[in-house]
Amino acid sequence: MSVNVGDTLAIDIVLDGTNWTQLVTDQQTNAKVDFTIDLKNQEQDWATWAIEEPQGSNVKPAEDVVFTKSVLT
């Protein structure tokens, strides 16, 4: 999903059985993308707040990345 500098993204990650689903919503355009992966009961015991760059790319965020209203349960 293409986004613009300054867009706010809502990111929800939910576990359902052994499937983790990530849903990203651009709050300005309401565009959405999702991704689901079955980790086959692999334990997940840590979280990382990170921005991944496209593989083999030198593209960096245009501005600081700010995480707000972050909740882990």
QUILIN-V353623 format. One record per pair of residues at least 12 apart in sequence whose C-alpha atoms are under 7 Angstrom apart, sorted by the first residue. I is the first residue (numbers start at 1). J is the second residue. D is the distance in whole Angstrom. If there is no record, write none. Layout:
I:J:D
I:J:D
This chain:
1:33:7
5:62:7
7:26:7
7:27:7
7:28:6
8:26:6
8:27:5
8:28:7
9:24:6
9:25:6
9:26:5
9:27:6
10:24:6
10:25:5
10:26:7
10:27:7
11:23:6
11:24:5
11:25:7
12:24:7
18:38:6
18:39:6
18:40:6
18:41:6
19:36:6
19:37:6
19:38:4
19:39:6
20:36:6
20:37:5
20:38:6
21:34:7
21:35:6
21:36:4
21:37:7
22:34:5
22:35:5
22:36:6
23:35:7
